[in-house]
Amino acid sequence: MSKGMIYTGLIIGGFVGGFIPSLWGAGLFSFSEVIFGAIGSLLGIWVIYKMLG
């Protein structure tokens, strides 16, 4: 598994996770956006790991 694929999962997961709170009107740099971005990043890495591992 390459680092590039892990970084791709991290970036895409963080973007999607950070976007979710904006669906209910949270601010751009709100606490929920940071938390969901971190959770999305971890889930993105996990998905890539499961797909390639």
N, CA, C and O atoms as a GROMACS GRO file, in nm:
protein
  212
    1MET      N    1   0.085  -0.116   0.000
    1MET     CA    2   0.000   0.000   0.000
    1MET      C    3   0.090   0.124   0.000
    1MET      O    4   0.182   0.135   0.082
    2SER      N    5   0.065   0.214  -0.091
    2SER     CA    6   0.150   0.331  -0.104
    2SER      C    7   0.101   0.447  -0.017
    2SER      O    8  -0.016   0.455   0.020
    3LYS      N    9   0.193   0.535   0.014
    3LYS     CA   10   0.158   0.653   0.093
    3LYS      C   11   0.062   0.744   0.018
    3LYS      O   12  -0.022   0.810   0.079
    4GLY      N   13   0.076   0.747  -0.112
    4GLY     CA   14  -0.011   0.832  -0.193
    4GLY      C   15  -0.158   0.794  -0.181
    4GLY      O   16  -0.244   0.881  -0.176
    5MET      N   17  -0.185   0.665  -0.176
    5MET     CA   18  -0.324   0.620  -0.162
    5MET      C   19  -0.378   0.653  -0.023
    5MET      O   20  -0.494   0.689  -0.008
    6ILE      N   21  -0.294   0.641   0.078
    6ILE     CA   22  -0.335   0.675   0.214
    6ILE      C   23  -0.365   0.824   0.223
    6ILE      O   24  -0.464   0.864   0.284
    7TYR      N   25  -0.280   0.906   0.165
    7TYR     CA   26  -0.303   1.051   0.166
    7TYR      C   27  -0.430   1.087   0.088
    7TYR      O   28  -0.502   1.180   0.126
    8THR      N   29  -0.457   1.014  -0.019
    8THR     CA   30  -0.579   1.038  -0.096
    8THR      C   31  -0.703   1.010  -0.011
    8THR      O   32  -0.797   1.089  -0.011
    9GLY      N   33  -0.702   0.898   0.060
    9GLY     CA   34  -0.812   0.867   0.150
    9GLY      C   35  -0.826   0.969   0.261
    9GLY      O   36  -0.938   1.004   0.300
   10LEU      N   37  -0.714   1.017   0.312
   10LEU     CA   38  -0.714   1.118   0.417
   10LEU      C   39  -0.776   1.248   0.368
   10LEU      O   40  -0.859   1.308   0.437
   11ILE      N   41  -0.737   1.292   0.251
   11ILE     CA   42  -0.786   1.420   0.198
   11ILE      C   43  -0.933   1.412   0.159
   11ILE      O   44  -1.012   1.500   0.193
   12ILE      N   45  -0.970   1.306   0.089
   12ILE     CA   46  -1.111   1.293   0.047
   12ILE      C   47  -1.201   1.273   0.168
   12ILE      O   48  -1.307   1.335   0.176
   13GLY      N   49  -1.160   1.189   0.262
   13GLY     CA   50  -1.240   1.168   0.382
   13GLY      C   51  -1.253   1.294   0.466
   13GLY      O   52  -1.360   1.322   0.519
   14GLY      N   53  -1.144   1.369   0.477
   14GLY     CA   54  -1.149   1.494   0.552
   14GLY      C   55  -1.238   1.597   0.486
   14GLY      O   56  -1.309   1.672   0.554
   15PHE      N   57  -1.235   1.602   0.354
   15PHE     CA   58  -1.321   1.695   0.282
   15PHE      C   59  -1.468   1.661   0.300
   15PHE      O   60  -1.549   1.748   0.329
   16VAL      N   61  -1.501   1.534   0.282
   16VAL     CA   62  -1.641   1.491   0.296
   16VAL      C   63  -1.687   1.508   0.441
   16VAL      O   64  -1.797   1.557   0.466
   17GLY      N   65  -1.603   1.467   0.536
   17GLY     CA   66  -1.639   1.482   0.676
   17GLY      C   67  -1.654   1.626   0.718
   17GLY      O   68  -1.741   1.658   0.800
   18GLY      N   69  -1.572   1.713   0.665
   18GLY     CA   70  -1.583   1.855   0.696
   18GLY      C   71  -1.701   1.922   0.630
   18GLY      O   72  -1.748   2.026   0.678
   19PHE      N   73  -1.750   1.865   0.522
   19PHE     CA   74  -1.864   1.921   0.451
   19PHE      C   75  -1.997   1.889   0.519
   19PHE      O   76  -2.092   1.966   0.509
   20ILE      N   77  -2.003   1.776   0.587
   20ILE     CA   78  -2.130   1.729   0.646
   20ILE      C   79  -2.192   1.833   0.740
   20ILE      O   80  -2.312   1.857   0.728
   21PRO      N   81  -2.119   1.896   0.834
   21PRO     CA   82  -2.184   1.994   0.922
   21PRO      C   83  -2.241   2.116   0.849
   21PRO      O   84  -2.334   2.180   0.898
   22SER      N   85  -2.186   2.148   0.734
   22SER     CA   86  -2.239   2.263   0.661
   22SER      C   87  -2.378   2.234   0.604
   22SER      O   88  -2.450   2.326   0.566
   23LEU      N   89  -2.417   2.108   0.599
   23LEU     CA   90  -2.551   2.073   0.552
   23LEU      C   91  -2.658   2.121   0.650
   23LEU      O   92  -2.770   2.147   0.608
   24TRP      N   93  -2.625   2.133   0.778
   24TRP     CA   94  -2.722   2.185   0.874
   24TRP      C   95  -2.689   2.326   0.918
   24TRP      O   96  -2.744   2.375   1.016
   25GLY      N   97  -2.599   2.393   0.846
   25GLY     CA   98  -2.575   2.535   0.867
   25GLY      C   99  -2.467   2.569   0.968
   25GLY      O  100  -2.463   2.681   1.017
   26ALA      N  101  -2.379   2.476   1.000
   26ALA     CA  102  -2.270   2.506   1.092
   26ALA      C  103  -2.170   2.599   1.024
   26ALA      O  104  -2.162   2.602   0.901
   27GLY      N  105  -2.095   2.673   1.102
   27GLY     CA  106  -1.997   2.767   1.049
   27GLY      C  107  -1.880   2.697   0.983
   27GLY      O  108  -1.860   2.577   1.000
   28LEU      N  109  -1.803   2.774   0.908
   28LEU     CA  110  -1.692   2.718   0.832
   28LEU      C  111  -1.586   2.658   0.923
   28LEU      O  112  -1.532   2.552   0.893
   29PHE      N  113  -1.555   2.724   1.034
   29PHE     CA  114  -1.453   2.673   1.126
   29PHE      C  115  -1.515   2.638   1.261
   29PHE      O  116  -1.457   2.668   1.366
   30SER      N  117  -1.631   2.576   1.259
   30SER     CA  118  -1.697   2.538   1.383
   30SER      C  119  -1.633   2.413   1.441
   30SER      O  120  -1.560   2.341   1.373
   31PHE      N  121  -1.662   2.389   1.567
   31PHE     CA  122  -1.607   2.272   1.636
   31PHE      C  123  -1.655   2.143   1.570
   31PHE      O  124  -1.578   2.048   1.555
   32SER      N  125  -1.782   2.140   1.531
   32SER     CA  126  -1.835   2.019   1.469
   32SER      C  127  -1.769   1.991   1.334
   32SER      O  128  -1.751   1.876   1.295
   33GLU      N  129  -1.734   2.096   1.263
   33GLU     CA  130  -1.668   2.078   1.134
   33GLU      C  131  -1.528   2.017   1.152
   33GLU      O  132  -1.486   1.931   1.074
   34VAL      N  133  -1.458   2.060   1.255
   34VAL     CA  134  -1.325   2.005   1.283
   34VAL      C  135  -1.336   1.859   1.325
   34VAL      O  136  -1.260   1.774   1.279
   35ILE      N  137  -1.432   1.829   1.412
   35ILE     CA  138  -1.450   1.692   1.459
   35ILE      C  139  -1.491   1.599   1.345
   35ILE      O  140  -1.435   1.491   1.329
   36PHE      N  141  -1.589   1.642   1.266
   36PHE     CA  142  -1.633   1.559   1.154
   36PHE      C  143  -1.523   1.545   1.049
   36PHE      O  144  -1.513   1.440   0.985
   37GLY      N  145  -1.441   1.647   1.031
   37GLY     CA  146  -1.328   1.636   0.938
   37GLY      C  147  -1.227   1.533   0.984
   37GLY      O  148  -1.174   1.457   0.904
   38ALA      N  149  -1.200   1.531   1.115
   38ALA     CA  150  -1.107   1.433   1.169
   38ALA      C  151  -1.163   1.291   1.158
   38ALA      O  152  -1.091   1.198   1.121
   39ILE      N  153  -1.291   1.276   1.188
   39ILE     CA  154  -1.355   1.145   1.176
   39ILE      C  155  -1.357   1.100   1.030
   39ILE      O  156  -1.331   0.983   1.000
   40GLY      N  157  -1.387   1.192   0.940
   40GLY     CA  158  -1.387   1.159   0.798
   40GLY      C  159  -1.249   1.120   0.747
   40GLY      O  160  -1.237   1.031   0.662
   41SER      N  161  -1.146   1.185   0.798
   41SER     CA  162  -1.009   1.150   0.758
   41SER      C  163  -0.974   1.009   0.802
   41SER      O  164  -0.917   0.931   0.725
   42LEU      N  165  -1.008   0.976   0.925
   42LEU     CA  166  -0.981   0.841   0.975
   42LEU      C  167  -1.060   0.736   0.897
   42LEU      O  168  -1.008   0.629   0.865
   43LEU      N  169  -1.186   0.767   0.867
   43LEU     CA  170  -1.267   0.673   0.788
   43LEU      C  171  -1.214   0.659   0.645
   43LEU      O  172  -1.218   0.551   0.587
   44GLY      N  173  -1.163   0.769   0.590
   44GLY     CA  174  -1.104   0.763   0.456
   44GLY      C  175  -0.982   0.675   0.451
   44GLY      O  176  -0.964   0.597   0.357
   45ILE      N  177  -0.897   0.685   0.553
   45ILE     CA  178  -0.779   0.598   0.561
   45ILE      C  179  -0.823   0.453   0.578
   45ILE      O  180  -0.766   0.363   0.515
   46TRP      N  181  -0.923   0.429   0.662
   46TRP     CA  182  -0.972   0.292   0.685
   46TRP      C  183  -1.028   0.231   0.558
   46TRP      O  184  -1.004   0.114   0.529
   47VAL      N  185  -1.105   0.310   0.482
   47VAL     CA  186  -1.164   0.258   0.357
   47VAL      C  187  -1.055   0.221   0.258
   47VAL      O  188  -1.063   0.115   0.195
   48ILE      N  189  -0.955   0.305   0.242
   48ILE     CA  190  -0.844   0.275   0.151
   48ILE      C  191  -0.769   0.152   0.198
   48ILE      O  192  -0.731   0.067   0.117
   49TYR      N  193  -0.748   0.141   0.327
   49TYR     CA  194  -0.678   0.024   0.383
   49TYR      C  195  -0.755  -0.104   0.354
   49TYR      O  196  -0.696  -0.205   0.317
   50LYS      N  197  -0.888  -0.100   0.371
   50LYS     CA  198  -0.970  -0.218   0.344
   50LYS      C  199  -0.976  -0.251   0.195
   50LYS      O  200  -0.980  -0.368   0.157
   51MET      N  201  -0.976  -0.148   0.112
   51MET     CA  202  -0.983  -0.172  -0.033
   51MET      C  203  -0.854  -0.233  -0.086
   51MET      O  204  -0.857  -0.322  -0.172
   52LEU      N  205  -0.741  -0.186  -0.035
   52LEU     CA  206  -0.612  -0.230  -0.090
   52LEU      C  207  -0.544  -0.336  -0.007
   52LEU      O  208  -0.455  -0.406  -0.056
   53GLY      N  209  -0.585  -0.351   0.118
   53GLY     CA  210  -0.514  -0.441   0.209
   53GLY      C  211  -0.567  -0.578   0.201
   53GLY      O  212  -0.518  -0.667   0.271
   0.00000   0.00000   0.00000
